[in-house]
Amino acid sequence: MLADKIQDVFNEPGCAVNQKKTDKERKKGCSKPLMPGAAAGGCAFDGAKIVLQPIVDAAHLVHGPIACEGNSWDNRHSASSGPKLYRTGMTTDMSELDIIHGGEKKLYKAIKEVFKRYDPPAVFVYQTCVPALIGDDLVAVCQYAEEQLGKRVIPVNVPGFVGSKNLGNKLAGETLLDHVIGTEEPGMVTDKDINIIGDYNLVGEFWQIKPLLDKLGIRVLGKITGDARFSDVTVAHRARVNMMLCSQALVNIARKMEERYGIPYFEGSFYGVADTSESLRQIAKMLVARGANASLIAETEALIAEEEAKVAGKLQVYRERLQGKRVLLFTGGVKSWSAVTALEDVGMTVIGTSVKKSTDEDKQRIIAQKGEDFHMWENLKPKEMYHMLKESEADIMLSGGRSQFIALKAKTAWLDINQERHHAFAGYDGIVTLVHQIDATINNPVWQEVRRPAPWAAKDLHTTPNPVTV
């Protein structure tokens, strides 16, 4: 079953990259074998956990050695407005004896213990490499536990060895489609219900968007999966519109929900003033097309005008300080194009962006904004990146934590824009936060200090220390 599911994901028609492949290439899938010594960047199990763990009131039980849970626990700052159970690490802690005798009985006892101690609405049970290799039937154990306990037990059959983190994202989406979405009915529905797919409420970013939607009377029925409750996801099939924030990870959810439930979707972004406004417009237009009152479009335009006027005043002081500053953007996915717009809104110059994790649609958006000659790197090598920064081609680099040391070695300002960050950058308030952080980073006096020659490198100093008299 897992092999069939993987092949189904590899054949995803909603993926622009997949559409251009030959049958032979499509059969190989998306994952490239890693070379010895290369960094994996996350396994399929890790990718599945990233997608599902922000369901904050559910329990998340990892079947495998304790190191698997330790390496994946709390690796992203997905915030919750209520329950904290998702932050509790749970594992069957398989030992050598479990590997010899099998871990299925231990897994069932662990599921039973989780319900007894925490009484969650559901338990997500994650398969890892070791129990998969010895043949533990995780799906059968979860089905048995559901029958015996009368509780929801969701098998996440995504052992790490099946592929990359991105494949794990998609297989987690398949888990939601197979076991969660459409399993309950909402108490009420409105003509302004939407789902937001591919948002994980990193450092509370969704909370900067929700007030805007609330003002327009738009209800987020299903949050997939940032700050989500299990019941939110079960009723997501009754929404009128799906907004996709990261098609590279969860396009299969949006496409299959359109096939099964007739819910249209679009890909948008809440990073930057222009993209936030455009996403609000698109939501309003699609809701009106699906039966909402036509006045929603005028209400949305009024809200956008009000918010853009507010943020323009807040950004003016930063425009004067950041005008002409050069940025190297080393991220991927939706941020590869939406962050370009956000930075240029305040007068900064983006010298190039990485597109390693971007779809063809992402790349086309960049070309439409910047033209064919704009630098887009599929694979910018660390050595090349270092030389760019060392030669002062950029004043700051925005990237994830793994590439920060290249910037620091080059004595160049660096700011985290990926999932490990501690600041929320979404929406109108978020762009102000982002620009403030860039300003504080670039203009930090520490960069002047570290670029100065070391005291012992000065030519007028003696290299031989004075003798010490005792």
C-alpha positions as CSV (number, residue, x, y, z in Angstrom):
1,M,0.0,0.0,0.0
2,L,2.8,2.4,0.8
3,A,4.5,1.7,-2.5
4,D,1.2,2.4,-4.4
5,K,0.7,5.6,-2.4
6,I,4.2,6.8,-3.2
7,Q,3.7,6.2,-6.9
8,D,0.4,8.0,-6.7
9,V,2.2,11.1,-5.3
10,F,4.9,10.8,-7.9
11,N,2.2,11.0,-10.6
12,E,0.6,14.1,-9.1
13,P,-0.9,16.0,-12.1
14,G,-1.1,19.2,-10.1
15,C,2.7,19.3,-10.0
16,A,4.1,21.4,-12.9
17,V,7.4,19.7,-12.7
18,N,5.8,16.3,-12.9
19,Q,3.7,17.2,-16.0
20,K,6.9,17.7,-18.0
21,K,8.5,14.4,-17.2
22,T,8.5,11.3,-19.4
23,D,6.8,8.2,-18.1
24,K,10.2,6.7,-17.3
25,E,11.3,9.8,-15.4
26,R,7.9,10.0,-13.6
27,K,8.3,6.4,-12.4
28,K,11.6,7.2,-10.7
29,G,9.9,9.8,-8.5
30,C,11.1,13.0,-7.1
31,S,13.9,12.0,-4.8
32,K,17.5,12.0,-5.9
33,P,19.9,9.6,-4.2
34,L,22.2,11.3,-1.7
35,M,25.9,11.3,-2.3
36,P,28.1,10.1,0.6
37,G,28.8,13.1,2.9
38,A,25.9,15.1,1.6
39,A,23.3,16.7,4.0
40,A,20.0,15.0,3.7
41,G,17.9,18.0,4.6
42,G,15.3,15.9,6.4
43,C,13.7,12.5,5.7
44,A,10.2,11.6,4.8
45,F,9.2,10.9,8.4
46,D,10.4,14.4,9.3
47,G,8.4,15.9,6.5
48,A,5.2,14.1,7.6
49,K,5.7,15.3,11.2
50,I,6.2,18.9,10.0
51,V,2.7,18.8,8.3
52,L,0.8,17.0,11.0
53,Q,2.2,18.1,14.3
54,P,0.6,21.6,14.2
55,I,-2.8,19.8,14.8
56,V,-2.4,21.0,18.4
57,D,-5.0,19.0,20.3
58,A,-4.0,15.6,18.9
59,A,-1.3,13.3,20.3
60,H,1.6,12.5,18.1
61,L,3.2,9.1,18.9
62,V,6.4,8.1,17.1
63,H,6.9,4.3,16.8
64,G,10.6,3.7,16.7
65,P,13.9,4.4,18.6
66,I,13.8,7.5,20.8
67,A,16.3,9.3,18.6
68,C,13.7,9.7,15.9
69,E,11.4,11.6,18.2
70,G,14.3,13.6,19.6
71,N,15.5,14.7,16.2
72,S,12.0,15.8,15.0
73,W,10.4,17.2,18.2
74,D,9.7,21.0,18.1
75,N,11.9,21.6,15.1
76,R,9.6,24.4,13.9
77,H,8.0,27.2,15.9
78,S,4.4,26.3,15.1
79,A,2.3,28.2,17.7
80,S,-0.9,27.3,19.4
81,S,-3.7,29.5,20.7
82,G,-4.9,26.8,23.1
83,P,-3.9,23.2,23.5
84,K,-0.3,22.3,24.1
85,L,-0.5,18.5,23.7
86,Y,1.3,18.7,20.4
87,R,4.4,19.8,22.2
88,T,4.6,16.7,24.3
89,G,7.1,14.2,22.8
90,M,5.7,10.6,22.7
91,T,7.6,7.6,21.5
92,T,7.5,3.8,21.9
93,D,11.3,3.9,22.5
94,M,12.1,0.7,20.7
95,S,15.1,-1.3,22.1
96,E,17.2,-4.1,20.7
97,L,14.8,-6.7,22.2
98,D,11.8,-5.0,20.5
99,I,13.7,-5.3,17.2
100,I,14.2,-9.0,17.8
101,H,10.6,-9.8,19.0
102,G,8.7,-7.1,17.2
103,G,7.2,-3.9,18.5
104,E,3.5,-4.2,17.6
105,K,2.3,-5.2,21.1
106,K,4.4,-2.4,22.6
107,L,2.8,0.1,20.1
108,Y,-0.7,-0.9,21.1
109,K,0.0,-0.5,24.8
110,A,1.5,2.9,24.0
111,I,-1.6,4.0,22.1
112,K,-3.8,2.8,25.0
113,E,-1.6,4.7,27.5
114,V,-1.8,7.9,25.5
115,F,-5.6,7.9,25.5
116,K,-5.7,7.0,29.2
117,R,-3.4,9.8,30.2
118,Y,-4.3,12.6,27.9
119,D,-7.7,11.7,26.3
120,P,-7.0,13.4,23.0
121,P,-9.5,13.5,20.1
122,A,-7.1,11.5,18.0
123,V,-3.6,10.0,18.0
124,F,-1.4,10.2,15.0
125,V,1.0,7.2,15.0
126,Y,4.2,7.7,12.9
127,Q,6.1,4.8,11.3
128,T,9.9,5.1,11.3
129,C,12.7,3.2,9.6
130,V,13.5,0.5,12.2
131,P,9.9,-0.9,12.7
132,A,9.2,-0.7,9.0
133,L,12.4,-2.8,8.3
134,I,11.5,-5.5,10.8
135,G,7.9,-5.7,9.4
136,D,5.8,-4.1,12.1
137,D,2.3,-3.6,10.6
138,L,1.5,-0.1,11.9
139,V,-1.7,0.2,9.9
140,A,-3.1,-3.0,11.3
141,V,-2.2,-2.0,14.9
142,C,-3.9,1.4,14.5
143,Q,-7.1,-0.3,13.0
144,Y,-7.1,-2.7,15.9
145,A,-6.6,0.1,18.5
146,E,-9.6,2.0,16.9
147,E,-11.8,-1.0,17.2
148,Q,-10.8,-1.8,20.8
149,L,-10.7,1.7,22.2
150,G,-13.4,3.4,20.2
151,K,-11.0,6.3,19.5
152,R,-9.5,7.8,16.4
153,V,-6.1,6.4,15.7
154,I,-4.5,7.7,12.5
155,P,-1.6,5.7,10.9
156,V,1.1,7.8,9.3
157,N,3.0,5.1,7.4
158,V,5.9,7.3,6.2
159,P,9.2,5.7,7.3
160,G,12.2,8.0,6.7
161,F,13.9,5.8,4.1
162,V,11.2,6.1,1.5
163,G,12.4,9.5,0.4
164,S,12.9,13.2,1.1
165,K,11.2,15.6,3.4
166,N,9.1,17.0,0.6
167,L,7.8,13.5,-0.2
168,G,6.9,13.2,3.5
169,N,4.9,16.4,3.3
170,K,2.8,15.0,0.4
171,L,2.3,11.6,2.1
172,A,1.1,13.4,5.2
173,G,-1.4,15.2,3.0
174,E,-2.5,11.8,1.7
175,T,-2.9,10.6,5.3
176,L,-5.3,13.6,6.0
177,L,-7.2,12.8,2.8
178,D,-7.6,9.1,3.6
179,H,-8.3,9.3,7.3
180,V,-9.3,12.7,8.5
181,I,-10.8,15.2,5.9
182,G,-14.5,14.5,5.4
183,T,-15.0,12.2,8.4
184,E,-17.2,14.6,10.3
185,E,-19.8,17.3,9.4
186,P,-19.6,20.9,10.7
187,G,-22.4,22.2,13.0
188,M,-23.0,25.1,10.5
189,V,-21.6,26.3,7.2
190,T,-21.5,29.8,5.7
191,D,-21.0,31.1,2.2
192,K,-17.7,32.6,3.4
193,D,-15.9,29.5,4.6
194,I,-12.4,28.9,3.3
195,N,-9.5,26.5,4.0
196,I,-5.9,27.7,4.2
197,I,-3.6,24.8,3.1
198,G,0.2,24.8,3.7
199,D,0.3,27.2,6.6
200,Y,1.8,26.0,9.9
201,N,1.3,29.2,11.9
202,L,5.1,29.6,12.3
203,V,5.6,32.0,15.3
204,G,2.0,32.9,15.1
205,E,1.9,34.2,11.5
206,F,-1.7,33.1,11.0
207,W,-2.8,35.4,13.8
208,Q,-1.7,38.3,11.7
209,I,-4.0,37.3,8.9
210,K,-7.1,36.1,10.9
211,P,-8.1,39.7,12.0
212,L,-8.2,40.8,8.4
213,L,-10.5,37.8,7.4
214,D,-12.6,38.4,10.5
215,K,-13.3,42.0,9.4
216,L,-14.6,40.7,6.1
217,G,-16.7,38.0,7.8
218,I,-14.6,35.2,6.2
219,R,-14.3,32.1,8.3
220,V,-11.3,29.8,8.1
221,L,-13.1,26.4,8.4
222,G,-10.0,24.2,8.1
223,K,-6.5,25.2,9.0
224,I,-4.2,22.7,7.3
225,T,-2.5,22.6,9.6
226,G,-1.3,25.7,11.6
227,D,-3.0,26.1,15.0
228,A,-5.5,23.4,13.9
229,R,-7.8,21.4,16.0
230,F,-8.5,17.8,14.8
231,S,-12.2,18.7,14.3
232,D,-11.2,21.6,12.0
233,V,-9.5,19.3,9.6
234,T,-12.3,16.7,9.6
235,V,-14.9,19.2,8.3
236,A,-12.6,21.0,5.8
237,H,-14.5,19.4,2.9
238,R,-17.4,21.8,3.4
239,A,-15.4,25.0,2.7
240,R,-16.2,27.1,-0.4
241,V,-12.6,28.0,-1.4
242,N,-9.1,26.6,-0.8
243,M,-6.1,28.9,-0.6
244,M,-2.8,27.1,-1.2
245,L,0.3,28.7,0.5
246,C,2.9,26.1,-0.5
247,S,2.0,24.0,-3.5
248,Q,5.4,22.3,-3.4
249,A,4.4,20.5,-0.2
250,L,0.6,20.0,-0.3
251,V,-0.7,20.5,-3.9
252,N,-2.1,17.0,-3.7
253,I,-4.6,18.0,-1.0
254,A,-5.9,21.0,-2.9
255,R,-6.2,19.1,-6.2
256,K,-7.9,16.1,-4.7
257,M,-10.3,18.2,-2.7
258,E,-11.3,19.9,-5.9
259,E,-11.9,16.5,-7.5
260,R,-13.8,15.0,-4.6
261,Y,-15.7,18.0,-3.2
262,G,-15.7,20.6,-6.0
263,I,-13.7,23.1,-4.0
264,P,-11.6,25.4,-6.3
265,Y,-8.2,26.5,-5.1
266,F,-5.6,29.1,-5.9
267,E,-2.0,29.7,-4.8
268,G,-1.3,32.9,-3.0
269,S,1.0,34.5,-0.4
270,F,0.7,36.7,2.7
271,Y,4.3,38.0,2.5
272,G,4.5,41.6,1.6
273,V,1.9,44.4,1.1
274,A,1.2,43.7,-2.6
275,D,0.8,39.9,-2.2
276,T,-1.3,40.2,0.9
277,S,-3.7,42.6,-0.8
278,E,-3.8,40.4,-4.0
279,S,-4.6,37.3,-1.9
280,L,-7.5,39.0,-0.1
281,R,-8.9,40.1,-3.5
282,Q,-8.6,36.6,-4.9
283,I,-10.4,35.1,-1.9
284,A,-13.2,37.6,-2.2
285,K,-13.6,37.1,-5.9
286,M,-13.7,33.3,-5.6
287,L,-16.2,33.4,-2.7
288,V,-18.5,35.7,-4.6
289,A,-18.3,33.3,-7.6
290,R,-19.3,30.5,-5.2
291,G,-22.4,32.3,-3.9
292,A,-21.2,35.0,-1.4
293,N,-22.8,38.4,-1.5
294,A,-21.2,40.6,-4.2
295,S,-20.7,43.4,-1.7
296,L,-17.7,41.4,-0.3
297,I,-15.5,42.7,-3.2
298,A,-16.1,46.3,-2.3
299,E,-15.6,45.6,1.4
300,T,-12.3,43.9,0.6
301,E,-11.1,46.8,-1.4
302,A,-12.0,49.2,1.4
303,L,-10.1,47.1,3.9
304,I,-7.1,46.9,1.6
305,A,-7.0,50.6,1.1
306,E,-7.2,51.2,4.9
307,E,-4.5,48.7,5.7
308,E,-2.1,49.8,2.9
309,A,-2.4,53.4,4.1
310,K,-1.5,52.4,7.6
311,V,1.5,50.3,6.6
312,A,2.8,52.9,4.2
313,G,3.3,55.4,7.1
314,K,5.0,52.7,9.2
315,L,7.4,51.8,6.4
316,Q,8.4,55.3,5.4
317,V,11.1,55.6,8.0
318,Y,12.7,52.3,6.9
319,R,12.6,53.3,3.2
320,E,14.9,56.1,3.9
321,R,17.4,53.9,5.8
322,L,17.2,50.8,3.4
323,Q,16.9,52.5,0.1
324,G,19.3,50.8,-2.4
325,K,20.5,48.1,0.1
326,R,21.2,44.9,-1.7
327,V,19.7,41.5,-0.6
328,L,20.7,38.0,-1.5
329,L,17.5,35.8,-1.0
330,F,18.4,32.2,-0.4
331,T,15.1,30.4,0.4
332,G,12.5,28.5,-1.7
333,G,8.9,27.9,-2.4
334,V,6.5,30.7,-2.1
335,K,9.0,33.0,-0.4
336,S,11.3,32.8,-3.5
337,W,8.9,35.3,-5.3
338,S,6.7,36.8,-2.6
339,A,9.7,38.0,-0.5
340,V,11.1,39.8,-3.6
341,T,8.0,41.9,-3.8
342,A,8.0,42.6,-0.1
343,L,11.6,43.8,-0.1
344,E,11.3,45.9,-3.2
345,D,8.3,47.6,-1.6
346,V,10.7,49.4,0.8
347,G,13.3,50.3,-1.9
348,M,15.7,47.4,-1.4
349,T,17.4,45.7,-4.4
350,V,17.2,41.9,-4.6
351,I,20.3,40.7,-6.5
352,G,19.0,37.1,-6.9
353,T,17.0,34.4,-5.3
354,S,17.2,30.6,-5.0
355,V,14.6,28.5,-6.7
356,K,15.7,25.0,-5.6
357,K,12.4,24.3,-3.9
358,S,10.2,26.4,-6.2
359,T,7.7,25.2,-8.7
360,D,7.5,26.3,-12.3
361,E,4.7,28.7,-11.3
362,D,6.9,30.2,-8.6
363,K,9.7,30.7,-11.2
364,Q,7.2,32.3,-13.7
365,R,6.1,34.7,-11.1
366,I,9.7,35.8,-10.5
367,I,10.3,36.3,-14.2
368,A,7.1,38.3,-14.5
369,Q,8.3,40.5,-11.7
370,K,11.9,40.8,-12.6
371,G,12.4,39.7,-16.2
372,E,14.4,36.9,-17.8
373,D,17.8,38.3,-16.8
374,F,17.1,38.2,-13.0
375,H,19.4,35.7,-11.2
376,M,17.6,32.5,-10.1
377,W,19.8,29.8,-8.8
378,E,18.8,26.1,-8.8
379,N,21.9,25.2,-6.8
380,L,24.1,28.1,-5.6
381,K,27.2,26.4,-4.1
382,P,28.5,27.6,-0.7
383,K,31.8,28.6,-2.2
384,E,30.1,30.8,-4.8
385,M,27.8,32.3,-2.2
386,Y,30.8,33.1,0.1
387,H,32.6,34.9,-2.7
388,M,29.5,36.9,-3.5
389,L,29.2,38.0,0.1
390,K,32.9,38.5,0.6
391,E,33.1,40.8,-2.4
392,S,30.2,42.9,-0.9
393,E,27.8,42.1,-3.7
394,A,25.0,42.0,-1.1
395,D,24.5,44.0,2.2
396,I,22.5,41.2,3.8
397,M,21.5,37.6,3.1
398,L,18.1,36.2,4.0
399,S,18.1,32.5,4.3
400,G,17.5,29.5,6.6
401,G,19.8,28.6,9.5
402,R,21.9,26.0,7.6
403,S,23.5,28.7,5.4
404,Q,24.0,31.4,8.1
405,F,27.6,30.4,8.7
406,I,28.6,31.3,5.1
407,A,27.3,34.8,5.7
408,L,29.0,35.1,9.1
409,K,32.3,33.8,7.7
410,A,32.1,36.5,5.0
411,K,31.3,39.1,7.7
412,T,28.0,39.9,6.1
413,A,24.7,40.6,7.8
414,W,22.3,37.7,7.9
415,L,18.7,37.2,8.9
416,D,16.7,34.0,9.3
417,I,13.6,34.0,7.0
418,N,12.8,30.2,7.2
419,Q,10.9,28.1,9.7
420,E,13.4,28.4,12.6
421,R,12.9,32.2,13.0
422,H,11.4,33.9,16.0
423,H,9.5,36.7,14.3
424,A,6.3,36.6,12.3
425,F,6.6,38.2,8.8
426,A,3.1,37.6,7.3
427,G,0.5,40.2,6.5
428,Y,0.7,44.0,6.7
429,D,2.0,43.9,10.3
430,G,4.5,41.2,9.3
431,I,6.2,43.2,6.6
432,V,6.8,46.0,9.1
433,T,8.4,43.4,11.4
434,L,10.5,42.0,8.6
435,V,11.8,45.4,7.5
436,H,12.5,46.4,11.1
437,Q,14.6,43.3,11.6
438,I,16.5,43.9,8.4
439,D,17.2,47.5,9.4
440,A,18.4,46.4,12.8
441,T,20.6,43.7,11.3
442,I,22.2,45.7,8.5
443,N,22.8,48.8,10.7
444,N,24.1,46.8,13.7
445,P,27.5,48.4,14.6
446,V,29.0,44.9,15.1
447,W,29.6,44.6,11.3
448,Q,31.9,47.6,11.3
449,E,33.8,46.1,14.2
450,V,34.3,42.7,12.7
451,R,35.5,44.1,9.4
452,R,38.3,46.1,11.0
453,P,41.8,44.5,11.0
454,A,42.6,42.7,14.1
455,P,44.9,44.6,16.5
456,W,47.7,42.1,16.1
457,A,47.5,42.5,12.4
458,A,48.5,46.2,12.5
459,K,51.8,46.9,10.8
460,D,53.2,49.2,13.4
461,L,53.0,46.6,16.2
462,H,56.1,44.6,17.2
463,T,55.6,40.8,16.7
464,T,57.9,39.9,19.5
465,P,56.4,40.4,23.0
466,N,58.3,42.3,25.6
467,P,60.2,40.1,28.1
468,V,58.7,39.7,31.5
469,T,60.9,40.4,34.5
470,V,60.3,38.2,37.6
